[in-house]
Amino acid sequence: MEFDFKYDGGGFAKGGTGTLSVDGKAVDTKHIEHTTPVNFQWDESFDVDVDTRTPVTRNRVLHDTSFRFTGKIEDGSERTAQ
């Protein structure tokens, strides 16, 4: 899986176009109007079913790194037009 982002430029927090590819094939492209005006932590990762890096809470008792997401991630095709 790969996410490619083409920044519109022109200063902080401006938009751009993002393309999500799976196995080298683009599956969706969207324009994002605004981006984050600052950098994220350098050692943070992008995880889908488990967070392997920085915990949301500083309370180590509540943060169990063995927790796995067991729900369903939908791709949007299940949504019906309203």
mmCIF file of the N, C-alpha and C atoms, coordinates in Angstrom:
data_MODEL
# 
_entry.id   MODEL 
# 
loop_
_atom_site.group_PDB 
_atom_site.id 
_atom_site.type_symbol 
_atom_site.label_atom_id 
_atom_site.label_alt_id 
_atom_site.label_comp_id 
_atom_site.label_asym_id 
_atom_site.label_entity_id 
_atom_site.label_seq_id 
_atom_site.pdbx_PDB_ins_code 
_atom_site.Cartn_x 
_atom_site.Cartn_y 
_atom_site.Cartn_z 
_atom_site.occupancy 
_atom_site.B_iso_or_equiv 
_atom_site.pdbx_formal_charge 
_atom_site.auth_seq_id 
_atom_site.auth_comp_id 
_atom_site.auth_asym_id 
_atom_site.auth_atom_id 
_atom_site.pdbx_PDB_model_num 
ATOM 1   N N  . MET A 1 1  ? 0.849   -1.160 0.000  1.00 0.00 ? 1  MET A N  1 
ATOM 2   C CA . MET A 1 1  ? 0.000   0.000  0.000  1.00 0.00 ? 1  MET A CA 1 
ATOM 3   C C  . MET A 1 1  ? 0.900   1.230  0.000  1.00 0.00 ? 1  MET A C  1 
ATOM 4   N N  . GLU A 1 2  ? 0.512   2.250  -0.757 1.00 0.00 ? 2  GLU A N  1 
ATOM 5   C CA . GLU A 1 2  ? 1.294   3.483  -0.843 1.00 0.00 ? 2  GLU A CA 1 
ATOM 6   C C  . GLU A 1 2  ? 0.345   4.667  -0.929 1.00 0.00 ? 2  GLU A C  1 
ATOM 7   N N  . PHE A 1 3  ? 0.727   5.763  -0.254 1.00 0.00 ? 3  PHE A N  1 
ATOM 8   C CA . PHE A 1 3  ? -0.028  7.009  -0.349 1.00 0.00 ? 3  PHE A CA 1 
ATOM 9   C C  . PHE A 1 3  ? 0.903   8.079  -0.883 1.00 0.00 ? 3  PHE A C  1 
ATOM 10  N N  . ASP A 1 4  ? 0.567   8.641  -2.037 1.00 0.00 ? 4  ASP A N  1 
ATOM 11  C CA . ASP A 1 4  ? 1.368   9.683  -2.662 1.00 0.00 ? 4  ASP A CA 1 
ATOM 12  C C  . ASP A 1 4  ? 0.618   11.002 -2.538 1.00 0.00 ? 4  ASP A C  1 
ATOM 13  N N  . PHE A 1 5  ? 1.309   12.049 -2.074 1.00 0.00 ? 5  PHE A N  1 
ATOM 14  C CA . PHE A 1 5  ? 0.676   13.348 -1.869 1.00 0.00 ? 5  PHE A CA 1 
ATOM 15  C C  . PHE A 1 5  ? 1.395   14.405 -2.672 1.00 0.00 ? 5  PHE A C  1 
ATOM 16  N N  . LYS A 1 6  ? 0.658   15.108 -3.510 1.00 0.00 ? 6  LYS A N  1 
ATOM 17  C CA . LYS A 1 6  ? 1.194   16.216 -4.303 1.00 0.00 ? 6  LYS A CA 1 
ATOM 18  C C  . LYS A 1 6  ? 0.674   17.518 -3.687 1.00 0.00 ? 6  LYS A C  1 
ATOM 19  N N  . TYR A 1 7  ? 1.596   18.245 -3.033 1.00 0.00 ? 7  TYR A N  1 
ATOM 20  C CA . TYR A 1 7  ? 1.254   19.479 -2.319 1.00 0.00 ? 7  TYR A CA 1 
ATOM 21  C C  . TYR A 1 7  ? 0.962   20.607 -3.298 1.00 0.00 ? 7  TYR A C  1 
ATOM 22  N N  . ASP A 1 8  ? -0.122  21.367 -3.039 1.00 0.00 ? 8  ASP A N  1 
ATOM 23  C CA . ASP A 1 8  ? -0.473  22.517 -3.873 1.00 0.00 ? 8  ASP A CA 1 
ATOM 24  C C  . ASP A 1 8  ? 0.540   23.647 -3.725 1.00 0.00 ? 8  ASP A C  1 
ATOM 25  N N  . GLY A 1 9  ? 1.222   23.693 -2.573 1.00 0.00 ? 9  GLY A N  1 
ATOM 26  C CA . GLY A 1 9  ? 2.213   24.733 -2.313 1.00 0.00 ? 9  GLY A CA 1 
ATOM 27  C C  . GLY A 1 9  ? 1.566   26.023 -1.849 1.00 0.00 ? 9  GLY A C  1 
ATOM 28  N N  . GLY A 1 10 ? 2.400   27.039 -1.672 1.00 0.00 ? 10 GLY A N  1 
ATOM 29  C CA . GLY A 1 10 ? 1.877   28.341 -1.296 1.00 0.00 ? 10 GLY A CA 1 
ATOM 30  C C  . GLY A 1 10 ? 1.839   28.623 0.190  1.00 0.00 ? 10 GLY A C  1 
ATOM 31  N N  . GLY A 1 11 ? 2.516   27.864 1.009  1.00 0.00 ? 11 GLY A N  1 
ATOM 32  C CA . GLY A 1 11 ? 2.570   28.146 2.438  1.00 0.00 ? 11 GLY A CA 1 
ATOM 33  C C  . GLY A 1 11 ? 2.115   26.983 3.296  1.00 0.00 ? 11 GLY A C  1 
ATOM 34  N N  . PHE A 1 12 ? 2.037   27.255 4.610  1.00 0.00 ? 12 PHE A N  1 
ATOM 35  C CA . PHE A 1 12 ? 1.650   26.225 5.572  1.00 0.00 ? 12 PHE A CA 1 
ATOM 36  C C  . PHE A 1 12 ? 0.182   25.849 5.440  1.00 0.00 ? 12 PHE A C  1 
ATOM 37  N N  . ALA A 1 13 ? -0.105  24.578 5.664  1.00 0.00 ? 13 ALA A N  1 
ATOM 38  C CA . ALA A 1 13 ? -1.458  24.027 5.771  1.00 0.00 ? 13 ALA A CA 1 
ATOM 39  C C  . ALA A 1 13 ? -2.289  24.169 4.505  1.00 0.00 ? 13 ALA A C  1 
ATOM 40  N N  . LYS A 1 14 ? -1.655  24.298 3.364  1.00 0.00 ? 14 LYS A N  1 
ATOM 41  C CA . LYS A 1 14 ? -2.394  24.358 2.102  1.00 0.00 ? 14 LYS A CA 1 
ATOM 42  C C  . LYS A 1 14 ? -2.763  22.941 1.682  1.00 0.00 ? 14 LYS A C  1 
ATOM 43  N N  . GLY A 1 15 ? -3.553  22.822 0.664  1.00 0.00 ? 15 GLY A N  1 
ATOM 44  C CA . GLY A 1 15 ? -4.056  21.525 0.239  1.00 0.00 ? 15 GLY A CA 1 
ATOM 45  C C  . GLY A 1 15 ? -3.139  20.789 -0.710 1.00 0.00 ? 15 GLY A C  1 
ATOM 46  N N  . GLY A 1 16 ? -3.688  19.718 -1.252 1.00 0.00 ? 16 GLY A N  1 
ATOM 47  C CA . GLY A 1 16 ? -2.973  18.906 -2.214 1.00 0.00 ? 16 GLY A CA 1 
ATOM 48  C C  . GLY A 1 16 ? -3.832  17.742 -2.650 1.00 0.00 ? 16 GLY A C  1 
ATOM 49  N N  . THR A 1 17 ? -3.268  16.898 -3.492 1.00 0.00 ? 17 THR A N  1 
ATOM 50  C CA . THR A 1 17 ? -3.990  15.742 -3.995 1.00 0.00 ? 17 THR A CA 1 
ATOM 51  C C  . THR A 1 17 ? -3.301  14.477 -3.524 1.00 0.00 ? 17 THR A C  1 
ATOM 52  N N  . GLY A 1 18 ? -4.086  13.587 -2.930 1.00 0.00 ? 18 GLY A N  1 
ATOM 53  C CA . GLY A 1 18 ? -3.562  12.320 -2.428 1.00 0.00 ? 18 GLY A CA 1 
ATOM 54  C C  . GLY A 1 18 ? -4.055  11.161 -3.269 1.00 0.00 ? 18 GLY A C  1 
ATOM 55  N N  . THR A 1 19 ? -3.152  10.236 -3.557 1.00 0.00 ? 19 THR A N  1 
ATOM 56  C CA . THR A 1 19 ? -3.505  9.033  -4.310 1.00 0.00 ? 19 THR A CA 1 
ATOM 57  C C  . THR A 1 19 ? -3.104  7.809  -3.506 1.00 0.00 ? 19 THR A C  1 
ATOM 58  N N  . LEU A 1 20 ? -4.065  6.920  -3.276 1.00 0.00 ? 20 LEU A N  1 
ATOM 59  C CA . LEU A 1 20 ? -3.822  5.669  -2.578 1.00 0.00 ? 20 LEU A CA 1 
ATOM 60  C C  . LEU A 1 20 ? -3.660  4.567  -3.617 1.00 0.00 ? 20 LEU A C  1 
ATOM 61  N N  . SER A 1 21 ? -2.541  3.840  -3.523 1.00 0.00 ? 21 SER A N  1 
ATOM 62  C CA . SER A 1 21 ? -2.262  2.743  -4.449 1.00 0.00 ? 21 SER A CA 1 
ATOM 63  C C  . SER A 1 21 ? -2.080  1.441  -3.685 1.00 0.00 ? 21 SER A C  1 
ATOM 64  N N  . VAL A 1 22 ? -2.551  0.360  -4.271 1.00 0.00 ? 22 VAL A N  1 
ATOM 65  C CA . VAL A 1 22 ? -2.383  -0.978 -3.711 1.00 0.00 ? 22 VAL A CA 1 
ATOM 66  C C  . VAL A 1 22 ? -1.742  -1.844 -4.787 1.00 0.00 ? 22 VAL A C  1 
ATOM 67  N N  . ASP A 1 23 ? -0.642  -2.475 -4.441 1.00 0.00 ? 23 ASP A N  1 
ATOM 68  C CA . ASP A 1 23 ? 0.114   -3.301 -5.390 1.00 0.00 ? 23 ASP A CA 1 
ATOM 69  C C  . ASP A 1 23 ? 0.461   -2.521 -6.659 1.00 0.00 ? 23 ASP A C  1 
ATOM 70  N N  . GLY A 1 24 ? 0.810   -1.243 -6.489 1.00 0.00 ? 24 GLY A N  1 
ATOM 71  C CA . GLY A 1 24 ? 1.234   -0.412 -7.609 1.00 0.00 ? 24 GLY A CA 1 
ATOM 72  C C  . GLY A 1 24 ? 0.110   0.140  -8.467 1.00 0.00 ? 24 GLY A C  1 
ATOM 73  N N  . LYS A 1 25 ? -1.146  -0.133 -8.119 1.00 0.00 ? 25 LYS A N  1 
ATOM 74  C CA . LYS A 1 25 ? -2.288  0.334  -8.905 1.00 0.00 ? 25 LYS A CA 1 
ATOM 75  C C  . LYS A 1 25 ? -3.098  1.351  -8.088 1.00 0.00 ? 25 LYS A C  1 
ATOM 76  N N  . ALA A 1 26 ? -3.318  2.551  -8.660 1.00 0.00 ? 26 ALA A N  1 
ATOM 77  C CA . ALA A 1 26 ? -4.086  3.583  -7.970 1.00 0.00 ? 26 ALA A CA 1 
ATOM 78  C C  . ALA A 1 26 ? -5.524  3.113  -7.768 1.00 0.00 ? 26 ALA A C  1 
ATOM 79  N N  . VAL A 1 27 ? -5.997  3.191  -6.508 1.00 0.00 ? 27 VAL A N  1 
ATOM 80  C CA . VAL A 1 27 ? -7.369  2.778  -6.215 1.00 0.00 ? 27 VAL A CA 1 
ATOM 81  C C  . VAL A 1 27 ? -8.275  3.969  -5.916 1.00 0.00 ? 27 VAL A C  1 
ATOM 82  N N  . ASP A 1 28 ? -7.694  5.109  -5.544 1.00 0.00 ? 28 ASP A N  1 
ATOM 83  C CA . ASP A 1 28 ? -8.503  6.312  -5.309 1.00 0.00 ? 28 ASP A CA 1 
ATOM 84  C C  . ASP A 1 28 ? -7.611  7.542  -5.245 1.00 0.00 ? 28 ASP A C  1 
ATOM 85  N N  . THR A 1 29 ? -8.141  8.662  -5.692 1.00 0.00 ? 29 THR A N  1 
ATOM 86  C CA . THR A 1 29 ? -7.458  9.949  -5.655 1.00 0.00 ? 29 THR A CA 1 
ATOM 87  C C  . THR A 1 29 ? -8.438  10.992 -5.136 1.00 0.00 ? 29 THR A C  1 
ATOM 88  N N  . LYS A 1 30 ? -8.014  11.778 -4.172 1.00 0.00 ? 30 LYS A N  1 
ATOM 89  C CA . LYS A 1 30 ? -8.874  12.822 -3.586 1.00 0.00 ? 30 LYS A CA 1 
ATOM 90  C C  . LYS A 1 30 ? -8.063  14.086 -3.377 1.00 0.00 ? 30 LYS A C  1 
ATOM 91  N N  . HIS A 1 31 ? -8.744  15.234 -3.471 1.00 0.00 ? 31 HIS A N  1 
ATOM 92  C CA . HIS A 1 31 ? -8.104  16.505 -3.134 1.00 0.00 ? 31 HIS A CA 1 
ATOM 93  C C  . HIS A 1 31 ? -8.362  16.784 -1.661 1.00 0.00 ? 31 HIS A C  1 
ATOM 94  N N  . ILE A 1 32 ? -7.317  17.167 -0.943 1.00 0.00 ? 32 ILE A N  1 
ATOM 95  C CA . ILE A 1 32 ? -7.400  17.502 0.475  1.00 0.00 ? 32 ILE A CA 1 
ATOM 96  C C  . ILE A 1 32 ? -7.210  19.012 0.580  1.00 0.00 ? 32 ILE A C  1 
ATOM 97  N N  . GLU A 1 33 ? -8.225  19.704 1.090  1.00 0.00 ? 33 GLU A N  1 
ATOM 98  C CA . GLU A 1 33 ? -8.196  21.164 1.083  1.00 0.00 ? 33 GLU A CA 1 
ATOM 99  C C  . GLU A 1 33 ? -7.150  21.769 2.006  1.00 0.00 ? 33 GLU A C  1 
ATOM 100 N N  . HIS A 1 34 ? -6.904  21.151 3.162  1.00 0.00 ? 34 HIS A N  1 
ATOM 101 C CA . HIS A 1 34 ? -5.964  21.689 4.145  1.00 0.00 ? 34 HIS A CA 1 
ATOM 102 C C  . HIS A 1 34 ? -5.085  20.555 4.679  1.00 0.00 ? 34 HIS A C  1 
ATOM 103 N N  . THR A 1 35 ? -3.854  20.874 4.993  1.00 0.00 ? 35 THR A N  1 
ATOM 104 C CA . THR A 1 35 ? -2.956  19.906 5.612  1.00 0.00 ? 35 THR A CA 1 
ATOM 105 C C  . THR A 1 35 ? -2.569  20.398 6.999  1.00 0.00 ? 35 THR A C  1 
ATOM 106 N N  . THR A 1 36 ? -1.873  19.579 7.746  1.00 0.00 ? 36 THR A N  1 
ATOM 107 C CA . THR A 1 36 ? -1.419  19.942 9.081  1.00 0.00 ? 36 THR A CA 1 
ATOM 108 C C  . THR A 1 36 ? -0.298  20.980 8.963  1.00 0.00 ? 36 THR A C  1 
ATOM 109 N N  . PRO A 1 37 ? -0.387  22.094 9.695  1.00 0.00 ? 37 PRO A N  1 
ATOM 110 C CA . PRO A 1 37 ? 0.612   23.160 9.547  1.00 0.00 ? 37 PRO A CA 1 
ATOM 111 C C  . PRO A 1 37 ? 1.952   22.881 10.218 1.00 0.00 ? 37 PRO A C  1 
ATOM 112 N N  . VAL A 1 38 ? 2.086   21.756 10.897 1.00 0.00 ? 38 VAL A N  1 
ATOM 113 C CA . VAL A 1 38 ? 3.343   21.401 11.562 1.00 0.00 ? 38 VAL A CA 1 
ATOM 114 C C  . VAL A 1 38 ? 3.679   19.952 11.247 1.00 0.00 ? 38 VAL A C  1 
ATOM 115 N N  . ASN A 1 39 ? 4.887   19.534 11.565 1.00 0.00 ? 39 ASN A N  1 
ATOM 116 C CA . ASN A 1 39 ? 5.303   18.149 11.338 1.00 0.00 ? 39 ASN A CA 1 
ATOM 117 C C  . ASN A 1 39 ? 4.793   17.237 12.441 1.00 0.00 ? 39 ASN A C  1 
ATOM 118 N N  . PHE A 1 40 ? 4.606   15.971 12.093 1.00 0.00 ? 40 PHE A N  1 
ATOM 119 C CA . PHE A 1 40 ? 4.290   14.960 13.093 1.00 0.00 ? 40 PHE A CA 1 
ATOM 120 C C  . PHE A 1 40 ? 5.592   14.464 13.714 1.00 0.00 ? 40 PHE A C  1 
ATOM 121 N N  . GLN A 1 41 ? 5.492   13.800 14.826 1.00 0.00 ? 41 GLN A N  1 
ATOM 122 C CA . GLN A 1 41 ? 6.657   13.244 15.498 1.00 0.00 ? 41 GLN A CA 1 
ATOM 123 C C  . GLN A 1 41 ? 7.419   12.339 14.535 1.00 0.00 ? 41 GLN A C  1 
ATOM 124 N N  . TRP A 1 42 ? 8.731   12.451 14.476 1.00 0.00 ? 42 TRP A N  1 
ATOM 125 C CA . TRP A 1 42 ? 9.547   11.722 13.507 1.00 0.00 ? 42 TRP A CA 1 
ATOM 126 C C  . TRP A 1 42 ? 9.468   10.211 13.649 1.00 0.00 ? 42 TRP A C  1 
ATOM 127 N N  . ASP A 1 43 ? 9.202   9.722  14.866 1.00 0.00 ? 43 ASP A N  1 
ATOM 128 C CA . ASP A 1 43 ? 9.189   8.271  15.056 1.00 0.00 ? 43 ASP A CA 1 
ATOM 129 C C  . ASP A 1 43 ? 7.787   7.668  15.082 1.00 0.00 ? 43 ASP A C  1 
ATOM 130 N N  . GLU A 1 44 ? 6.790   8.454  14.715 1.00 0.00 ? 44 GLU A N  1 
ATOM 131 C CA . GLU A 1 44 ? 5.421   7.950  14.680 1.00 0.00 ? 44 GLU A CA 1 
ATOM 132 C C  . GLU A 1 44 ? 5.196   7.185  13.381 1.00 0.00 ? 44 GLU A C  1 
ATOM 133 N N  . SER A 1 45 ? 4.348   6.191  13.432 1.00 0.00 ? 45 SER A N  1 
ATOM 134 C CA . SER A 1 45 ? 4.094   5.370  12.251 1.00 0.00 ? 45 SER A CA 1 
ATOM 135 C C  . SER A 1 45 ? 2.625   5.457  11.844 1.00 0.00 ? 45 SER A C  1 
ATOM 136 N N  . PHE A 1 46 ? 2.316   4.944  10.675 1.00 0.00 ? 46 PHE A N  1 
ATOM 137 C CA . PHE A 1 46 ? 0.937   4.883  10.192 1.00 0.00 ? 46 PHE A CA 1 
ATOM 138 C C  . PHE A 1 46 ? 0.493   3.434  10.273 1.00 0.00 ? 46 PHE A C  1 
ATOM 139 N N  . ASP A 1 47 ? -0.394  3.144  11.217 1.00 0.00 ? 47 ASP A N  1 
ATOM 140 C CA . ASP A 1 47 ? -0.851  1.783  11.432 1.00 0.00 ? 47 ASP A CA 1 
ATOM 141 C C  . ASP A 1 47 ? -2.357  1.707  11.201 1.00 0.00 ? 47 ASP A C  1 
ATOM 142 N N  . VAL A 1 48 ? -2.827  0.584  10.704 1.00 0.00 ? 48 VAL A N  1 
ATOM 143 C CA . VAL A 1 48 ? -4.250  0.425  10.446 1.00 0.00 ? 48 VAL A CA 1 
ATOM 144 C C  . VAL A 1 48 ? -4.938  -0.356 11.553 1.00 0.00 ? 48 VAL A C  1 
ATOM 145 N N  . ASP A 1 49 ? -4.418  -1.506 11.954 1.00 0.00 ? 49 ASP A N  1 
ATOM 146 C CA . ASP A 1 49 ? -5.135  -2.323 12.925 1.00 0.00 ? 49 ASP A CA 1 
ATOM 147 C C  . ASP A 1 49 ? -4.537  -2.322 14.325 1.00 0.00 ? 49 ASP A C  1 
ATOM 148 N N  . VAL A 1 50 ? -3.377  -1.689 14.506 1.00 0.00 ? 50 VAL A N  1 
ATOM 149 C CA . VAL A 1 50 ? -2.751  -1.645 15.821 1.00 0.00 ? 50 VAL A CA 1 
ATOM 150 C C  . VAL A 1 50 ? -1.785  -0.458 15.851 1.00 0.00 ? 50 VAL A C  1 
ATOM 151 N N  . ASP A 1 51 ? -1.648  0.186  16.995 1.00 0.00 ? 51 ASP A N  1 
ATOM 152 C CA . ASP A 1 51 ? -0.708  1.300  17.122 1.00 0.00 ? 51 ASP A CA 1 
ATOM 153 C C  . ASP A 1 51 ? 0.571   0.764  17.742 1.00 0.00 ? 51 ASP A C  1 
ATOM 154 N N  . THR A 1 52 ? 1.637   0.701  16.948 1.00 0.00 ? 52 THR A N  1 
ATOM 155 C CA . THR A 1 52 ? 2.899   0.124  17.429 1.00 0.00 ? 52 THR A CA 1 
ATOM 156 C C  . THR A 1 52 ? 3.856   1.166  17.986 1.00 0.00 ? 52 THR A C  1 
ATOM 157 N N  . ARG A 1 53 ? 3.466   2.404  17.980 1.00 0.00 ? 53 ARG A N  1 
ATOM 158 C CA . ARG A 1 53 ? 4.364   3.478  18.426 1.00 0.00 ? 53 ARG A CA 1 
ATOM 159 C C  . ARG A 1 53 ? 3.802   4.202  19.648 1.00 0.00 ? 53 ARG A C  1 
ATOM 160 N N  . THR A 1 54 ? 3.681   5.518  19.555 1.00 0.00 ? 54 THR A N  1 
ATOM 161 C CA . THR A 1 54 ? 3.295   6.363  20.674 1.00 0.00 ? 54 THR A CA 1 
ATOM 162 C C  . THR A 1 54 ? 1.880   6.062  21.154 1.00 0.00 ? 54 THR A C  1 
ATOM 163 N N  . PRO A 1 55 ? 1.709   5.774  22.442 1.00 0.00 ? 55 PRO A N  1 
ATOM 164 C CA . PRO A 1 55 ? 0.359   5.534  22.960 1.00 0.00 ? 55 PRO A CA 1 
ATOM 165 C C  . PRO A 1 55 ? -0.442  6.835  23.028 1.00 0.00 ? 55 PRO A C  1 
ATOM 166 N N  . VAL A 1 56 ? -1.755  6.697  22.950 1.00 0.00 ? 56 VAL A N  1 
ATOM 167 C CA . VAL A 1 56 ? -2.640  7.851  23.062 1.00 0.00 ? 56 VAL A CA 1 
ATOM 168 C C  . VAL A 1 56 ? -2.595  8.411  24.470 1.00 0.00 ? 56 VAL A C  1 
ATOM 169 N N  . THR A 1 57 ? -2.436  7.539  25.447 1.00 0.00 ? 57 THR A N  1 
ATOM 170 C CA . THR A 1 57 ? -2.394  7.944  26.842 1.00 0.00 ? 57 THR A CA 1 
ATOM 171 C C  . THR A 1 57 ? -1.006  7.704  27.435 1.00 0.00 ? 57 THR A C  1 
ATOM 172 N N  . ARG A 1 58 ? -0.626  8.508  28.404 1.00 0.00 ? 58 ARG A N  1 
ATOM 173 C CA . ARG A 1 58 ? 0.639   8.299  29.096 1.00 0.00 ? 58 ARG A CA 1 
ATOM 174 C C  . ARG A 1 58 ? 0.497   7.239  30.195 1.00 0.00 ? 58 ARG A C  1 
ATOM 175 N N  . ASN A 1 59 ? -0.729  6.843  30.493 1.00 0.00 ? 59 ASN A N  1 
ATOM 176 C CA . ASN A 1 59 ? -0.996  5.852  31.518 1.00 0.00 ? 59 ASN A CA 1 
ATOM 177 C C  . ASN A 1 59 ? -0.642  4.469  30.970 1.00 0.00 ? 59 ASN A C  1 
ATOM 178 N N  . ARG A 1 60 ? 0.515   3.956  31.316 1.00 0.00 ? 60 ARG A N  1 
ATOM 179 C CA . ARG A 1 60 ? 1.006   2.673  30.793 1.00 0.00 ? 60 ARG A CA 1 
ATOM 180 C C  . ARG A 1 60 ? 0.097   1.508  31.170 1.00 0.00 ? 60 ARG A C  1 
ATOM 181 N N  . VAL A 1 61 ? -0.626  1.631  32.283 1.00 0.00 ? 61 VAL A N  1 
ATOM 182 C CA . VAL A 1 61 ? -1.519  0.554  32.700 1.00 0.00 ? 61 VAL A CA 1 
ATOM 183 C C  . VAL A 1 61 ? -2.644  0.392  31.679 1.00 0.00 ? 61 VAL A C  1 
ATOM 184 N N  . LEU A 1 62 ? -3.140  1.507  31.148 1.00 0.00 ? 62 LEU A N  1 
ATOM 185 C CA . LEU A 1 62 ? -4.244  1.455  30.194 1.00 0.00 ? 62 LEU A CA 1 
ATOM 186 C C  . LEU A 1 62 ? -3.785  1.140  28.776 1.00 0.00 ? 62 LEU A C  1 
ATOM 187 N N  . HIS A 1 63 ? -2.496  1.338  28.487 1.00 0.00 ? 63 HIS A N  1 
ATOM 188 C CA . HIS A 1 63 ? -2.007  1.128  27.121 1.00 0.00 ? 63 HIS A CA 1 
ATOM 189 C C  . HIS A 1 63 ? -1.429  -0.265 26.980 1.00 0.00 ? 63 HIS A C  1 
ATOM 190 N N  . ASP A 1 64 ? -2.201  -1.134 26.366 1.00 0.00 ? 64 ASP A N  1 
ATOM 191 C CA . ASP A 1 64 ? -1.778  -2.514 26.147 1.00 0.00 ? 64 ASP A CA 1 
ATOM 192 C C  . ASP A 1 64 ? -1.423  -2.648 24.671 1.00 0.00 ? 64 ASP A C  1 
ATOM 193 N N  . THR A 1 65 ? -0.146  -2.802 24.349 1.00 0.00 ? 65 THR A N  1 
ATOM 194 C CA . THR A 1 65 ? 0.284   -2.858 22.953 1.00 0.00 ? 65 THR A CA 1 
ATOM 195 C C  . THR A 1 65 ? -0.128  -4.144 22.253 1.00 0.00 ? 65 THR A C  1 
ATOM 196 N N  . SER A 1 66 ? -0.677  -5.098 22.999 1.00 0.00 ? 66 SER A N  1 
ATOM 197 C CA . SER A 1 66 ? -1.131  -6.331 22.364 1.00 0.00 ? 66 SER A CA 1 
ATOM 198 C C  . SER A 1 66 ? -2.563  -6.204 21.854 1.00 0.00 ? 66 SER A C  1 
ATOM 199 N N  . PHE A 1 67 ? -3.224  -5.079 22.152 1.00 0.00 ? 67 PHE A N  1 
ATOM 200 C CA . PHE A 1 67 ? -4.595  -4.863 21.693 1.00 0.00 ? 67 PHE A CA 1 
ATOM 201 C C  . PHE A 1 67 ? -4.641  -4.814 20.170 1.00 0.00 ? 67 PHE A C  1 
ATOM 202 N N  . ARG A 1 68 ? -5.538  -5.551 19.584 1.00 0.00 ? 68 ARG A N  1 
ATOM 203 C CA . ARG A 1 68 ? -5.723  -5.574 18.139 1.00 0.00 ? 68 ARG A CA 1 
ATOM 204 C C  . ARG A 1 68 ? -7.140  -5.117 17.793 1.00 0.00 ? 68 ARG A C  1 
ATOM 205 N N  . PHE A 1 69 ? -7.261  -4.360 16.714 1.00 0.00 ? 69 PHE A N  1 
ATOM 206 C CA . PHE A 1 69 ? -8.565  -3.954 16.195 1.00 0.00 ? 69 PHE A CA 1 
ATOM 207 C C  . PHE A 1 69 ? -9.257  -5.185 15.624 1.00 0.00 ? 69 PHE A C  1 
ATOM 208 N N  . THR A 1 70 ? -10.490 -5.437 16.042 1.00 0.00 ? 70 THR A N  1 
ATOM 209 C CA . THR A 1 70 ? -11.208 -6.617 15.570 1.00 0.00 ? 70 THR A CA 1 
ATOM 210 C C  . THR A 1 70 ? -12.459 -6.250 14.786 1.00 0.00 ? 70 THR A C  1 
ATOM 211 N N  . GLY A 1 71 ? -12.635 -4.966 14.514 1.00 0.00 ? 71 GLY A N  1 
ATOM 212 C CA . GLY A 1 71 ? -13.807 -4.525 13.764 1.00 0.00 ? 71 GLY A CA 1 
ATOM 213 C C  . GLY A 1 71 ? -13.608 -4.687 12.267 1.00 0.00 ? 71 GLY A C  1 
ATOM 214 N N  . LYS A 1 72 ? -14.471 -4.054 11.499 1.00 0.00 ? 72 LYS A N  1 
ATOM 215 C CA . LYS A 1 72 ? -14.421 -4.119 10.044 1.00 0.00 ? 72 LYS A CA 1 
ATOM 216 C C  . LYS A 1 72 ? -14.089 -2.741 9.491  1.00 0.00 ? 72 LYS A C  1 
ATOM 217 N N  . ILE A 1 73 ? -13.133 -2.669 8.587  1.00 0.00 ? 73 ILE A N  1 
ATOM 218 C CA . ILE A 1 73 ? -12.789 -1.420 7.914  1.00 0.00 ? 73 ILE A CA 1 
ATOM 219 C C  . ILE A 1 73 ? -13.444 -1.458 6.541  1.00 0.00 ? 73 ILE A C  1 
ATOM 220 N N  . GLU A 1 74 ? -14.374 -0.548 6.319  1.00 0.00 ? 74 GLU A N  1 
ATOM 221 C CA . GLU A 1 74 ? -15.110 -0.524 5.058  1.00 0.00 ? 74 GLU A CA 1 
ATOM 222 C C  . GLU A 1 74 ? -14.395 0.358  4.044  1.00 0.00 ? 74 GLU A C  1 
ATOM 223 N N  . ASP A 1 75 ? -14.523 0.021  2.783  1.00 0.00 ? 75 ASP A N  1 
ATOM 224 C CA . ASP A 1 75 ? -13.872 0.803  1.736  1.00 0.00 ? 75 ASP A CA 1 
ATOM 225 C C  . ASP A 1 75 ? -14.769 1.896  1.162  1.00 0.00 ? 75 ASP A C  1 
ATOM 226 N N  . GLY A 1 76 ? -15.978 2.018  1.674  1.00 0.00 ? 76 GLY A N  1 
ATOM 227 C CA . GLY A 1 76 ? -16.880 3.073  1.209  1.00 0.00 ? 76 GLY A CA 1 
ATOM 228 C C  . GLY A 1 76 ? -17.876 2.579  0.181  1.00 0.00 ? 76 GLY A C  1 
ATOM 229 N N  . SER A 1 77 ? -17.620 1.446  -0.452 1.00 0.00 ? 77 SER A N  1 
ATOM 230 C CA . SER A 1 77 ? -18.521 0.944  -1.484 1.00 0.00 ? 77 SER A CA 1 
ATOM 231 C C  . SER A 1 77 ? -19.847 0.454  -0.895 1.00 0.00 ? 77 SER A C  1 
ATOM 232 N N  . GLU A 1 78 ? -19.865 0.196  0.417  1.00 0.00 ? 78 GLU A N  1 
ATOM 233 C CA . GLU A 1 78 ? -21.085 -0.275 1.056  1.00 0.00 ? 78 GLU A CA 1 
ATOM 234 C C  . GLU A 1 78 ? -22.080 0.858  1.314  1.00 0.00 ? 78 GLU A C  1 
ATOM 235 N N  . ARG A 1 79 ? -21.601 2.109  1.245  1.00 0.00 ? 79 ARG A N  1 
ATOM 236 C CA . ARG A 1 79 ? -22.473 3.252  1.522  1.00 0.00 ? 79 ARG A CA 1 
ATOM 237 C C  . ARG A 1 79 ? -23.498 3.406  0.411  1.00 0.00 ? 79 ARG A C  1 
ATOM 238 N N  . THR A 1 80 ? -24.674 3.847  0.793  1.00 0.00 ? 80 THR A N  1 
ATOM 239 C CA . THR A 1 80 ? -25.728 4.090  -0.201 1.00 0.00 ? 80 THR A CA 1 
ATOM 240 C C  . THR A 1 80 ? -25.896 5.585  -0.391 1.00 0.00 ? 80 THR A C  1 
ATOM 241 N N  . ALA A 1 81 ? -26.300 5.991  -1.587 1.00 0.00 ? 81 ALA A N  1 
ATOM 242 C CA . ALA A 1 81 ? -26.515 7.418  -1.879 1.00 0.00 ? 81 ALA A CA 1 
ATOM 243 C C  . ALA A 1 81 ? -27.698 7.922  -1.081 1.00 0.00 ? 81 ALA A C  1 
ATOM 244 N N  . GLN A 1 82 ? -27.554 9.125  -0.554 1.00 0.00 ? 82 GLN A N  1 
ATOM 245 C CA . GLN A 1 82 ? -28.633 9.714  0.232  1.00 0.00 ? 82 GLN A CA 1 
ATOM 246 C C  . GLN A 1 82 ? -29.282 10.828 -0.538 1.00 0.00 ? 82 GLN A C  1 
# 
